[in-house]
Amino acid sequence: MERLLVVGLDCVPMSLLQRFRDVMPNISSLTEEGLYGNLKTCYPPITVPAWAVMATGKQPGEMGIYGFRHRRTGTYNGMYIITSKDLKVEAVWHKLARNGGRSILISFPPSYPPPMINGIVVSDFHTPSTAENYTFPPWIRSELERRFGRFIFDVEFRVEDRDPLVSRLFEMTEQHFKVVKYMAQKKWDLLWYVEIGPDRLHHAFWKFFDPEHPKHIPGNKYEDIAERYYRMLDDKVGELLGSIEAPVLIVSDHGAKPMHGAFVVNEWLADNGYLRFEMPDGRRDITEVKVDWDHTAAWGWGGYYSRIFINLRGREPNGKVSPEDYDSVVEQIRDDLSRVSTPDGRTMRNIVHRPHEVYREVRGDYPDLMLYVDDLNWRAAGTVGYGSWYLPENDKGPDDAMHDWRGIYILYDPERRVKGGEEDREIYDIRPLIERVMEID
């Protein structure tokens, strides 16, 4: 079989590759000789589950993974974080192993705790900072730490003081590429590395480097931060490609664009009669306030999309909505959300799905409705206590960017098993593309 290097760049849209083309000669040259285009992502367009979708070819509903955190069905406040143990369907490296192939996964989400595979794993950005075991096999950790220090899994990016973040972001990404270059000397057939750095750059700095951002201030000191980061990223990709003889796939899980504000979904639900609080309780997350569940039909979670849950009788402890009324309540909420306007009076382009409408199969702890506010121009705020449906900023700390529906992919195969050119594809095409290039039966 043929080897393949996959470089995952989290959150990268085509708009930034085009904007920084002149400072990215290595990646740009791959588009001239290979296959590339926009990559339509999944519902929801977030890191978890999108990378898992790529590796498995399965929809989030089939995997039962709808985001980083999940509500435990039948509870109001029960919550758990998705880990590698929740990825229970076959990934491409499992099929590769049956053919005798070895894989190396570095920072692939979700990969903590590190799963046992035919190869090596260095776990992803969800790894706790105190984790002792973050590699498989376990002894790889000490081997890496002797050479590169403790692996930097992530950076704190929702901060007001961004000066320390700049150096930490560059330090993290540069360390990751050193680790990847070192690990590439080992035996492998598939090496899949995901860099979370672009995602952190976009969320922390988008309003500083994008003149189209509604909060952009010309001449600010971070105006060139994205150009500097993408130049460094391209240099590191070039160094990596210069040390490896193999086809390469560069791919992002979703895109990015400016955030216009946050829609306070629970304030909206309360004002429209779907949610009732026992008493005003300050500005808190919905999981922390006192809710009058006997008079509440629905509540929501915030995030890059909102998960709305129906207080269903027989499922929730104090369910109000009868099973007979469930469909009508869901459709009424959806209809009401279609008429929400922005503060300046423009009707929002809200996208509201029931999971069964977008997935072939629905497993696990899924929400009743999935809301993408104004086609992802706005974030959903899960907190309450503002007395308004709109916030100018993210409710969980500084954040300048929203995810978007299209990421990118670039495939360069010297053997031309796949014809070059520009062609838009979907995230579900990635696994078959990998198998085709690697000639996995």
C-alpha positions in Angstrom: 0.0 0.0 0.0 1.0 3.6 -0.5 1.9 5.8 2.5 0.0 9.0 3.2 0.7 12.1 5.3 -2.4 14.0 6.5 -1.9 17.5 7.9 -5.1 18.7 9.6 -5.4 22.5 10.0 -8.3 23.1 12.3 -10.7 25.9 11.3 -9.0 27.0 8.0 -11.2 28.5 5.3 -10.4 29.0 1.7 -10.6 32.8 2.1 -7.5 32.9 4.3 -5.5 30.6 2.0 -6.3 32.9 -0.9 -5.5 36.0 1.1 -2.1 34.8 2.3 -1.2 32.9 -0.8 1.9 35.0 -1.4 3.4 34.2 2.0 2.5 30.5 1.7 4.5 29.2 -1.3 4.7 25.6 -0.1 1.0 25.1 0.4 0.1 27.2 -2.6 2.3 25.0 -4.9 0.3 22.0 -3.8 -2.8 23.6 -5.2 -1.1 24.1 -8.5 -0.2 20.5 -8.9 -2.8 18.6 -6.9 -6.5 18.3 -6.2 -8.1 21.0 -4.0 -11.2 22.9 -3.2 -13.7 23.9 -0.5 -14.8 21.1 1.8 -18.4 21.2 3.0 -18.4 20.1 6.7 -21.0 18.3 8.8 -23.8 19.3 11.1 -22.6 20.6 13.5 -19.5 22.3 12.1 -17.2 21.9 15.0 -14.0 20.1 15.8 -15.7 17.3 17.6 -17.3 15.6 15.7 -15.9 16.8 12.4 -12.5 15.1 12.5 -14.1 11.9 13.5 -16.5 12.2 10.5 -13.5 12.5 8.2 -11.8 9.4 9.7 -14.8 7.2 9.7 -17.0 8.5 6.9 -20.0 8.3 9.4 -22.4 11.1 10.2 -22.4 12.5 13.7 -25.8 10.9 14.4 -24.4 7.5 13.4 -21.5 8.0 15.9 -23.7 9.6 18.6 -21.3 12.6 18.8 -22.9 16.0 18.6 -20.2 18.2 20.2 -17.5 18.4 22.9 -20.0 18.0 25.7 -23.2 16.1 25.9 -26.3 16.3 28.2 -27.1 13.0 29.8 -30.6 12.3 28.5 -33.2 12.4 31.2 -31.4 14.9 33.4 -31.4 18.7 33.5 -27.8 19.3 34.5 -26.0 16.0 33.8 -23.2 16.5 31.4 -20.1 14.6 30.1 -17.2 15.4 27.8 -16.7 13.3 24.7 -13.5 11.2 24.8 -11.8 8.7 22.5 -13.9 6.0 24.2 -17.0 7.5 22.6 -15.6 6.9 19.1 -17.0 3.4 18.7 -17.2 3.1 14.9 -14.5 2.0 12.6 -11.9 4.6 11.6 -9.6 4.4 8.6 -6.7 3.3 10.8 -8.6 0.3 12.0 -9.2 -0.9 8.4 -5.5 -0.1 7.6 -4.4 -2.3 10.6 -6.4 -5.3 9.2 -4.3 -4.9 6.1 -1.1 -4.9 8.2 -0.6 -1.1 8.1 0.6 1.1 10.9 -0.7 4.5 11.8 0.6 7.5 13.8 -2.0 9.9 15.2 -0.9 13.2 16.7 -3.4 15.5 18.3 -6.3 13.9 16.5 -9.6 14.8 18.2 -10.8 12.9 20.1 -7.8 10.8 21.1 -7.7 11.2 24.9 -7.3 8.8 26.6 -4.9 7.5 23.9 -6.5 4.5 22.2 -4.6 1.3 21.5 -4.0 1.1 17.8 -1.5 -0.6 15.5 0.9 2.3 15.8 1.4 5.3 17.9 -0.9 8.0 19.4 -0.2 11.4 21.0 -3.5 12.6 22.4 -5.4 15.8 21.5 -6.1 19.3 22.9 -8.7 17.9 25.3 -6.0 16.2 27.3 -6.0 17.4 30.9 -2.9 19.5 31.7 -2.2 17.1 34.6 -2.5 13.9 32.5 0.3 11.4 33.0 -0.6 9.0 30.2 -1.1 10.8 26.9 0.6 8.5 24.5 0.2 5.0 23.2 2.4 3.1 23.8 3.0 4.8 27.2 6.8 5.0 26.8 6.6 7.3 23.8 5.7 10.1 26.3 9.2 10.0 28.0 10.9 9.7 24.6 9.2 12.9 23.4 9.6 14.8 26.6 13.3 14.2 26.7 13.6 15.9 23.3 10.9 18.5 23.2 9.6 19.0 26.8 6.1 18.3 27.9 3.7 18.3 24.9 1.7 21.6 24.6 -1.8 20.4 24.0 -3.5 23.7 23.8 -3.4 27.4 24.7 -5.9 29.5 26.7 -7.3 31.7 23.9 -10.3 33.4 25.5 -8.3 36.1 27.2 -8.2 39.9 27.3 -4.5 40.1 27.5 -3.4 38.7 24.2 0.3 39.5 24.3 1.3 36.3 26.1 -1.0 34.3 23.8 0.9 35.4 20.7 4.2 33.8 21.9 2.4 30.7 23.4 0.5 30.1 20.1 3.6 30.2 18.0 5.5 28.1 20.6 2.8 25.4 20.6 2.6 25.1 16.8 6.4 25.0 16.3 6.7 22.3 19.0 4.0 20.2 17.3 5.8 20.3 14.0 9.1 19.3 15.6 7.3 16.3 17.2 5.7 15.4 13.9 8.9 15.6 12.0 10.6 13.4 14.6 7.8 10.8 14.7 7.8 10.7 10.9 11.2 8.9 11.1 9.4 5.9 12.6 7.6 3.2 10.7 4.1 4.2 9.5 1.8 4.0 6.6 -0.7 6.7 7.7 0.5 9.7 9.7 -2.4 12.0 10.6 -1.6 15.2 12.5 -4.1 17.9 13.5 -2.9 21.4 14.4 -5.4 23.3 16.7 -3.4 26.5 16.4 -5.3 28.1 13.4 -8.6 27.7 15.3 -7.1 29.5 18.4 -5.7 32.2 16.2 -9.0 32.9 14.5 -11.1 32.9 17.7 -8.6 35.1 19.6 -7.6 37.6 16.8 -10.1 37.7 13.9 -11.4 41.2 14.6 -7.8 42.4 14.7 -6.7 41.1 11.3 -9.9 41.1 9.3 -11.0 44.6 8.0 -14.5 43.2 7.3 -15.1 42.3 11.0 -17.7 44.6 12.5 -15.4 45.3 15.5 -12.2 45.8 13.5 -10.0 48.7 14.5 -7.5 49.7 11.7 -3.9 50.0 12.7 -4.1 47.8 15.8 -0.9 46.1 16.9 -2.2 42.6 16.0 -3.1 43.5 12.4 -0.4 41.3 10.9 -0.8 38.4 13.4 -2.6 36.1 10.9 -0.1 36.8 8.1 2.8 36.0 10.5 1.2 32.8 11.7 0.3 31.5 8.3 3.8 32.3 7.0 5.2 30.2 9.9 2.7 27.5 9.3 3.7 27.3 5.6 7.4 27.2 6.5 6.8 24.3 8.9 4.7 22.4 6.3 7.5 22.9 3.8 10.1 21.5 6.2 7.9 18.5 6.9 7.2 17.8 3.2 10.9 18.1 2.5 11.6 15.2 4.9 8.9 12.8 3.8 8.4 11.1 0.5 4.7 10.4 0.4 1.4 11.8 -0.9 0.1 14.6 1.3 -3.5 15.6 2.2 -3.9 19.0 3.9 -7.4 19.4 5.2 -9.5 21.5 7.6 -12.6 20.4 9.5 -14.6 23.5 9.0 -14.2 27.2 8.1 -14.3 30.4 10.0 -15.8 33.9 9.7 -16.4 37.0 11.8 -18.7 36.7 14.9 -21.4 39.4 14.9 -22.6 38.7 18.5 -24.3 36.2 20.6 -28.0 35.3 20.7 -29.2 34.6 24.2 -31.3 31.6 23.4 -32.7 31.0 26.9 -33.8 34.7 27.3 -35.6 34.2 24.0 -37.2 31.0 25.1 -38.3 32.6 28.4 -39.8 35.7 26.7 -41.7 33.5 24.3 -43.3 31.4 27.0 -41.2 28.2 26.7 -39.0 28.6 29.8 -39.8 30.0 33.3 -37.3 30.8 36.0 -38.2 30.5 39.7 -36.5 33.9 40.4 -33.9 36.2 38.9 -30.6 34.7 39.7 -27.9 36.9 38.1 -25.9 36.1 35.0 -25.3 32.4 35.0 -25.3 29.4 32.8 -28.7 27.8 32.3 -27.3 24.7 34.2 -26.7 26.8 37.3 -30.0 28.8 37.6 -33.3 27.8 39.3 -35.7 26.8 36.6 -39.4 26.2 37.2 -39.5 22.9 35.4 -43.2 22.3 36.0 -43.9 25.3 33.8 -41.0 24.9 31.3 -41.4 23.4 27.9 -37.8 23.8 26.5 -34.4 25.1 27.4 -31.1 25.5 25.4 -27.4 25.2 25.5 -25.0 27.8 24.1 -22.0 27.3 21.8 -21.2 27.7 18.1 -24.6 26.2 17.7 -27.5 25.8 20.2 -28.9 22.5 21.3 -32.5 22.9 22.4 -34.1 20.3 24.7 -37.8 19.6 25.2 -38.9 19.0 28.8 -40.6 15.8 27.8 -42.9 14.0 30.2 -41.6 10.5 30.8 -38.0 11.4 29.9 -37.2 14.4 32.1 -37.8 14.3 35.9 -40.4 17.1 35.8 -41.5 16.8 32.2 -44.2 19.3 31.1 -44.7 18.4 27.4 -46.7 15.3 26.8 -45.5 12.8 24.1 -48.7 13.6 22.2 -47.7 17.3 22.1 -44.0 16.8 21.4 -44.0 17.3 17.7 -46.3 20.4 17.8 -44.1 22.0 20.4 -40.9 21.3 18.4 -42.4 22.7 15.3 -43.8 25.8 17.1 -40.3 26.6 18.4 -38.8 26.2 15.0 -41.5 28.4 13.4 -40.9 31.1 16.1 -37.2 31.0 15.6 -37.7 31.6 11.9 -39.0 35.1 12.7 -36.2 36.3 15.0 -34.6 39.5 13.8 -31.2 41.0 14.5 -31.0 44.2 16.6 -31.2 46.3 13.4 -34.4 44.6 12.3 -33.1 42.1 9.7 -34.6 38.7 9.8 -32.0 36.2 10.9 -31.3 33.3 8.6 -31.7 30.8 11.3 -31.2 27.1 10.4 -33.1 24.8 12.7 -32.9 21.0 12.3 -34.3 18.0 14.1 -31.5 15.4 14.2 -33.5 12.8 12.4 -33.8 15.2 9.4 -30.1 15.4 8.8 -28.8 12.1 9.9 -29.5 8.6 8.5 -29.4 7.3 12.1 -29.5 9.0 15.4 -27.7 7.5 18.4 -26.7 8.6 21.9 -27.7 11.7 23.7 -28.9 13.9 21.0 -30.8 17.3 21.3 -34.4 17.8 20.1 -33.4 20.8 17.9 -30.1 22.1 16.5 -30.0 25.8 16.0 -27.4 27.6 13.8 -28.0 31.3 14.5 -28.2 33.5 11.4 -26.4 30.9 9.3 -23.5 30.9 11.8 -23.0 34.7 11.9 -24.0 34.7 15.5 -23.0 32.5 18.4 -25.6 31.0 20.8 -25.3 32.1 24.4 -26.4 29.6 27.0 -26.2 32.0 30.0 -29.1 34.1 31.2 -29.7 37.2 33.2 -29.0 39.9 30.6 -32.6 41.1 30.0 -31.8 41.0 26.3 -31.7 38.5 23.4 -28.5 40.0 22.1 -24.9 40.3 23.3 -22.2 42.1 21.5 -19.6 39.5 22.6 -19.3 35.9 23.5 -20.7 35.1 27.0 -17.8 32.7 27.8 -14.9 35.1 27.2 -13.4 37.0 24.3 -14.0 35.3 21.0 -13.9 37.0 17.6 -14.8 34.2 15.1 -17.6 31.8 14.2 -17.2 28.5 12.5 -18.4 28.3 8.9 -19.7 25.6 6.7 -16.7 25.1 4.4 -13.2 24.2 5.2 -10.5 23.2 2.6 -8.7 20.2 1.3 -5.5 19.9 -0.8 -4.3 16.5 -2.1 -1.0 16.2 -3.8 -0.3 12.7 -5.1 2.9 12.3 -7.2 1.5 9.1 -8.7 -1.6 10.9 -9.8 -4.0 8.2 -8.6 -6.4 11.1 -8.2 -6.7 13.7 -11.0 -5.7 17.2 -10.0 -7.7 20.4 -10.4 -10.2 22.4 -8.4 -13.2 20.5 -7.2 -15.4 21.2 -4.1 -16.2 18.1 -2.0 -17.8 17.1 1.3 -16.3 16.0 4.5 -17.7 12.5 3.9 -15.5 12.2 0.9 -12.3 12.3 2.8 -12.1 8.7 4.1 -12.8 7.2 0.6 -10.2 9.6 -0.8 -7.6 8.4 1.7 -8.4 4.8 0.9 -8.1 5.4 -2.8 -4.7 7.1 -2.5 -3.4 4.5 -0.1 -4.9 1.7 -2.2 -6.6 0.1 0.8 -9.1 -2.6 -0.2 
